[in-house]
Amino acid sequence: LTDLVIGVDLGVKTLATLSTGEFIENINKSRRVKQLEKQLRREQRHLARQLQANIKGYLTTENGSRKPIYKRPLELCSNIQETKRKIKLIYRKLHSIRMNHLHQTTSYLVKQLPKGIVIEDLNVKGMMKNRHLARHIQNVMFYEFRRQLEYKCLQYGIQLVVADRFYPSSKACSYCGNIKSKLNLKERVYKCSSCGLKKDRDLNAAENLAYYF
């Protein structure tokens, strides 16, 4: 192992920003994934129209909810089953692309043979409450990234450090250590009021995580 320590700042804009100055792209913004998501939405709308055409009425249950009454049982509708099969196949393709990208990223990190890797203890459950970012956070798969990194670091003998959830990696200046009282999410460039440092917000956070080791 080398004397290198890598701080990894996870995000939605880019999957990971490394303290070495590298940026790992978010695969969900690639052309292939966007094409598959567009195809998925089209097939889901097609399935909804097929199901609606097969409904002859609704049955009201005791708790007040409505249950559809189908003209033909769904298992006998070959067109509906074929559309469902297409949707499952697209979901499987998307999952495989995302998993492959995570494996490539985590393998790239451990093959640099650093003595330590530092990541954040993210409150994913709390982040999912933001309805504007929930789907994007879910697709990035933060927990899976951490899980893969844990067992790969164990294989290589690398020390994986999980920084405290309240460690101010984004608010602190990586040069002088000054901590901002408030930092909005839309501020993508970190500007230190004490030393005048101007740096990419995620890169500044990654460098602070490297110092945490």
N, C-alpha and C positions, 0 to 999 in steps of 0.2 A: 504494500500500500504506500501511497505518496503522502506528503504532508498537506495535501489540498483538503479544504473544507468547502463543501458546496451548500449554499443556502437556496432553497427552492420555494418560490412564492407562487402558489396556485391561483388561477383566475379564470375568468370567462372569456375575456378578450383574447388572451393567449393562454394555452393550457398551463404552461409553467415558464417563469422567468428565473434564470439561474444567476447566482452571484458572480459567475464568470463572464457575464455580459451576453449570454445566449438567450434567445427567445424560442420556445417550443410552440409551434402553431397549434391552434385549436382545430382539430380535424372536422368538427361540426360546421366550420365555415368553408370547407372545401367544396369544389364544384360537384363532386360525386355524391357527397352526403346530401347536398341541397336538391339534387336531381331525385334521389331516392325519397326524400321527405315530400317533395312535390308529387311524386308518383303515389306515395302512401295516402296523401290527402285525397287525391283523385279516386283511388280505389275505395276509400272509406265513404266518400260521398255516393259512389256507385252502389255500395252495399246498402246504404241507408235508403236509397230510392227503391232498391229491390225488395227490402223488407217492408217498406211502406206500401208497395203495390200488392204485397201478399197478405195485408191485414184487412179483415172484413169487419172488424169491430173491436170493442174493448170491454173487458170484464172488470168491474170495480170490486176490489177486495175489502175485507173487513176494516183494515187500517186506512182505507181511503185512497190507496194507490190503484193505478190502472194497469191491467195486464192485457196485452194484445191477444186477440184471437186470430189465428192464421188460417187462411183458406186451405193451404196444404202444409203438412209438417215440414219444418225446415230441413230435416235430414233427407227428405225426398226431393228437395229443390236443388237440382244439380248446379244451376247457375249461381245460386247463393253460396253453395259449398265451394265452388271454384273461385269465387271472389274472396272468400275467407282464406282459402289456401294461398292466394296471391298476397294478401295482407300479411299473413304469417311469414311468408318468404321474404318480404321486404323488411319486416322487423328483424328477422334473423341476419340479413345482410348488414343492416345498420349496426346491430350489436357486434357483429364480427369485425367490422371496420373500426369501431370505437375501441374494442378490446385489443385489436392488433396494434393500434396506435399507442395505447397505454403500455403494452409490452415493449414496444420499440423504445419508448421514452425512458422507462424505468431501467431497461437493459443498458441503454446508452449512459445513464447516470452511474450505474455501478461498475461499468467497464472502464470508466476513467480512474478507477481504483483510488478514490479519496479515502482519507482516514475517517471522515465523518460527513454525513448528510443531515441537514436540518430542515424540517418541514413544520408547518403550523398545525395546531390542533383546532381545526375549523369547526364552527358551530353550524353544521350543514342543515340541521333541523330548523334552526332559526332563520337561516338564509332562504330556505324554501318558502317561508311565509311571504316573501316579496313576490307578488303575483306576476310582476313584469320579468323577473329573472328566474323563477322557479323551474321552468322547462329547460332553460339553458344550463342551469346548475345541475339538474338531473342528468342531462346528456353528457356533461363533462366527466361524471363518475369520480368524484373526489375520493370517496372511500375505497374504491377499487384501486386507485392509484397508490394510496397509502398501503393497502394490503399487499400489493405486488412488491412495493419497495421494501416492506418489512421482511418478507421471506428471501428476497434476492440479496439484501444487505447481510442477512444471516449466513447465506451461502458463501459470500465473499469475505466475511469477517469484518464488514464495515459497520461502524457505530451509527445507528440511526437515532437522532435526537428529535423529539417532538416538542416544539416550543410551547410554553404556556399560552393558553387561549387569550389571556389578557396582556401578553407581551406586545408593546406598541411598535411593531415592526414597520407599519406604514406611516405612523405619525412621527417617529423619531428620525432625526437627521443622521445619515450614515457617516458623516464627516465630523461633526462637532457634538452630536448626541442630544441636541436640543429637541424637545418634544412639543409638537403642536397640540394646542388644546382642542382644535376642531379641524377635521379634514373631510371634505365632501367627496362623495364617490365620483362626481364628474371631474374633479381635479386630477388629471392624468399626469401632470408634471409637478413633482415635489419642489417647492420653493421654501428654503429655510430663511426665516426672518433674522436669525442670529449671524450666520456666516455667509449668507447669500448663495448657498449651493442650489443649483438647478439641475434636476435629474429626473429621469423617468420614474414615476411613482412605484411601479412594480420592481424595477431594478434596485431602487433604494431599499425597499422592503426585503428583497433577497439578500442584499449585503448585510443588513441588520441581523437577518436570521443566521448568516454565516458567523457573525460575531457572537451569537448566542452560544455557540459550541464550547 
